Structure formats: structure tokens, C-alpha cells
Amino acid sequence: MILHLASDEKFINTAIELFENINYLNNIYLIGLQNSNQKTSYVNISHPNLYKFKYHSKEYNKILNNLQSYEVVVIHFMDEHKKKIIKSASNKVNFLWIIWGMDYISLIPEMKINLYGKKTKKILNHLYYNSINSHIKQILNRNSLYLKVKTFTKIAQHKFLLNKINYYSTVLPEEANFVKSKLRLKANYIPFNYGLTDSLFKKNFYKLPNNNQNILCGNSGTFTNNHFDVFEILRNLELGNRKLIVPLSYGNIHYINMVNQRGNELFGDNFLPLLEFKAEEEYFKILSSCSVCIMNHFRQQAGGNIVIMMWLGAKIFLSEQNPFYHFFKKRGAFIFSVESDLMNNCQNILTPLVKDLQMANRAIVEKYFGNDAIIKRARACLNVITNKN
């Protein structure tokens, strides 16, 4: 039996479907809640071994009893709650850490200084650095030596915990060596991805959309989207009837309000913020209305949206600092750079990809993120971590 420790996040339904595909009814899924009356917003799948309990409640802890009896304990994103569980666990527990991104970046403070564009940094400073103490903190956080020391200290504080991890996976293979080196992990890397629901590839969106002309910008209301830097590039673009679609259904509420305000100021009726969570089918339809996708993250983020938009034939603009940019370039995808292409030739943004390039990109998505590829990797992962190879 495999125990999965997760929170109420949008990837978990897909994770459950995947693990049931390769390990049917041999999984227990424990979803931690902030309070006992909380209703889940994302995890809505039905399963006999799916439990939703308040973190560290009597019911929650009962499932955690004797962790070493499970073949594997899977950590879906390492938050503070899961850190406590790992710290108190026996060394005999077999842990797999499925890294999402921010969970390892939070352990490396020196990375955070490079996550924001110039315009976004100004907004961040305005919101959080408006006192003497915070100004001092801001100055320190610009000092590379201070951040290196801070990173070294933080990783040292987590050494006991990190040494208990047996296996880890990253969203992209290009991240694996960096994570292992920076965190000084003893764990073995193993390729694994959640993937996307198979309906995307086989049912609703097999044909390339026609007459899609909108622009998708970002994937959430978090600072790492660097919306303000993109808005500055696009502000003089003649959009016509096109909509600038900006998903803002989760993230920092103060930042979301500022993005919403600035978007309306600059683009008026062309600006379309998505302030509420959309059901998968509805969200995919909105995405299929876009012929351009701009993801200005300086770290690995928004992988699901990027893959979907490539499948739908959109022209993709990514920051050169995003590992996804290099992942797809290395594999021959036709994608574009925010820094080199968008900034230098903004008017060219509205020219769609020709069909041959759209189909070439789709073939790459199918090869690396299609259902068959995801299941093959997941089976191989399961065989290794349960010693069935």
C-alpha cells in the first residue's frame, strides 16, 4: 500500500487518476485541511481510500501511525506540515518527494532575488518594504553574500529532514541535478510527472482551434508571473477585438487587485481577468480562444498551461530564465523568448504560428507529456521505489 500526503491543490485529482491507473486500489490519499469544517476547492474526485482531515487531528494522525508499514510515502509538495511528519518519522520510512518548484525554492533564499522583473519588483517593494526594518531587510536581500549564507544556513537546518528522503522527482529533468546539488540531497532522482487529463489530448481539443485570437498572460495572481513587466511591453499594442486574458483566481490578494487595476487602466475593455476558479472544461475553452501565450516566469512555473497552449497551437513566449524555455528549445520546439523576441518586436506577437509549426509543437507535447509517456514514466517510477525492478 502506498500513502499519499497532499493538500487541497488543483494537481491532486490528476495525481489520483494516474496512480489508480498504475496501482489500482493500492493507494491511500490523505488530504490535509486547515480546519475540520473546510470544504475542498480542488480535490473533488471520488475514491474509497481518499480521506480529508484537519492537519494533525486525531483522524489525520491515525492514518500516519506506523508509516514504515507503507511501501512508499509520497510527499506531494513539501510544506511545513509535511516537514513535521518527515522529521518525526522513522528512518525506515521510504519517502518519495514529488517536487513542484516553490517547495525547493523556499529552501534556497538566494534564488528569490532573481524571480522578479523590474516593474514587478517596484510593486513588491511598495507592498512590503515601507518601514525602516523592512528597508534594511530589502537591502540585505540584495546582497548576494548575505543570501548565500542564508541559503547555507537554511539547508543546514533542514539537513536532518532532507536526509530522510529516499527518492525525489522534479517537473523537468533539467532541474534534477541543480536541486540535488543545491540541497545536498542524498536521495535518488527518478523521472515523474502528473501529466494532464487524457481528455485534453483525445476528446475535446484534438483539432486545432480556428479563429482564436486572444492573448493569455500568466497563470495566477502571484508575483512570479511578472505581469507588470509584460503589461509595459504590451501597452502600446493595438489589440483590436482581442482580449488580454489574465488568470488571477489564486495568489496574493493585494497583488491580484493591483494587477486587475493596472490591466483595466492600460487595456480597458480588452482586459479580461479570470478572478474565479473555472471548471476544467470551461478553462480549456477559454485557453483555446488564445493564439498567443505569454508566461514571464523566471523559474519553472505554469507547466500545465504551457503544455496545453502548445497543444492548442498557440505562439508561446517564455522568459529565457525559465527552465521550460530551454527544455522545449532543446527538443526542437518552436517557442519564443520574452527578452529577445517579445521586447524587440512586439508587433509580431499577433502573427500566429503556421500549421506546420503548430503540428510540430503538438508532436513534442505528445511525446513528452502525452498520456502514454506519463503512464510509462509513472510505472517505471513505481517499480523503482517499490523495489519491483
Secondary structure, DSSP 8 states (H G I E B T S, - for coil): -EEEEEES-TTHHHHHHHHHHHSTT-EEEEEEESSTT---SS-----TTEEEEETTSHHHHHHHTTGGGSSEEEEES--HHHHHHHHHS-TT--EEEE--SHHHHTT-HHHHTTS--HHHHHHHHHHH--SHHHHHHHHHTT-HHHHHHHHHHHHHHTHHHHTTEEEEE-SSHHHHHHHHHHHT--SEE--------THIIIIIT-S--SS--EEEE-SSBSGGG-HHHHHHHHTT---TT--EEEE-SSB-HHHHHHHHHHHHHHHGGGEEEE-S---HHHHHHHHTTEEEEEE--SSS--HHHHHHHHHTT-EEEE-TTSHHHHHHHHTT---EEIIIIITT-GGGGGS---HHHHHHHHHHHHHHHSHHHHHHHHHHHHHHHTT--
